């Protein structure tokens, strides 16, 4: 087993990126860091290195536990890396999940049954004000 490996190959092998070319592209764009320094795709990593991947707005951190030249099954990944992302970043992930669940872009379709019922309940609870001075004859109807 090798003691060092290219970072793009390792990122692909531990399934952080779908293809090696995507891992290399992320390195070229400056989204992958090793010990807080930007990493080129050809940068070699060793056991014990901390790798950070910037996926806006979150920074994921991983510790290299072992090195593999080949892509592995998902069950084997914990033997090769440890997820050491800081708690504040993990909290940000949870906030983004909650925000995503509660928001729907305007005009993206009909409300769900639950949304419709809550909207109807909200509307039914509102008092109705009728202006008794209003007369349709004044506006030409």
Protein Blocks (a to p, Z undefined) as FASTA:
>chain_A
ZZbdcfklmmmmnopafbfklmmmmmmnopaceehiacdfklccdehiacdddddfbdcd
dddfbdcfbdcdfklmmmmoccfbdfklmmmmmmmmmmmmmpccehiaccdfklmmmmmm
mmmmpccdddfkbcfklnoZZ
